[in-house]
Amino acid sequence: MTDYDVLAEVYEWLISDAKLPPAEFAASFDDVLSLLPPNAHVLDCSCGTGQLAVGLAGRGLRVVATDASEAMVRRTAELSEEFGASVQAVRANWEELPDHFEDDTFDMVFCVGNSLHHAAGATGRAAALESMSRLLRPGGRLVLTSRTWELVRARGSRLDIRDRLVRRNGRDALVIYRWEIAPQWEDEHHIEIAIAQVDATGSVRVRSELLSCWPYRHDQLEAELHQAGLRTEMSTFDLEAENYMVVASKAQTPVRPT
Ligand SMILES: C[S@@+](CC[C@H](N)C(=O)[O-])C[C@H]1O[C@@H](n2cnc3c(N)ncnc32)[C@H](O)[C@@H]1O
């Protein structure tokens, strides 16, 4: 069992109202999607429950969705079926991706929704970014979204109890995040996520998972992207905003003089 196999069952309680419909999730990437050729081949390499992948398929793109968690991949396949979408869903962690797909396959790779911090430290991140880069065709783009860890670390360890119930599938739940911030940036950090569902009889069922993560600074991420052969084209990084998006492109193959 990997991290997220338990949360997969109740993951929709963690997705914002705005991003729950697949079409809306995809629409949040309209700007980068407009850069794609028609019928482009795209990969969502930490697909979670598949909202983005299914939304992208709804745009007529050829979509592959992968995730380290078997349960997440199953949910993505179920969501695709529910929407009649054509998504190839495969269980693979980032380092395994080159075992499943040829180099230079995808026009765009998405790694979104606070996923990359689960790569184990600088070494794990380098391996993950290297895999994503290999799979991109020359000129293809990696679209990555991230928490602003500079902000998260400044707040220190804490308990974040949401101030309203979240309603999904006719059921209310309270969502709790417990942040365990380690002394040093490079240390393993933890986020414990608990979803306490209240059923019709008033009883409470809690599903929780303790997730490991390794934060990184924005400038460190840019250097690591560069190391993986990716050049940052655009970044929305802002020290005062909770999240940011980076778009990085893979260098075109250099033309060798004859
Ligand atoms: C916070 S969720 C984000 C899911 C989805 N992208 C979204 O925005 O809703 C992080 C996802 O990353 C996946 N993940 C964690 N470590 C991974 C790894 N090493 N390789 C691939 N996926 C991983 C988890 O299984 C989980 O589905």
The ligand as an ORCA input file, in Angstrom:
! r2SCAN-3c Opt
* xyz 0 1
  C      -2.128     16.028     -3.463
  S      -2.463     14.687     -4.563
  C      -2.811     15.583     -6.071
  C      -3.670     14.790     -7.019
  C      -4.143     15.546     -8.274
  N      -3.020     15.943     -9.116
  C      -4.971     16.734     -7.897
  O      -4.560     17.874     -8.173
  O      -6.067     16.544     -7.338
  C      -0.840     14.034     -4.848
  C      -0.827     12.818     -5.751
  O       0.534     12.477     -6.029
  C       0.634     11.079     -6.048
  N       2.038     10.698     -5.799
  C       2.722     10.764     -4.631
  N       3.971     10.318     -4.801
  C       4.081      9.949     -6.107
  C       5.140      9.391     -6.901
  N       6.329      9.129     -6.360
  N       4.902      9.148     -8.196
  C       3.690      9.424     -8.753
  N       2.648      9.947     -8.057
  C       2.846     10.212     -6.738
  C      -0.305     10.626     -4.943
  O      -0.646      9.249     -5.028
  C      -1.468     11.578     -5.143
  O      -2.438     11.058     -6.017
*
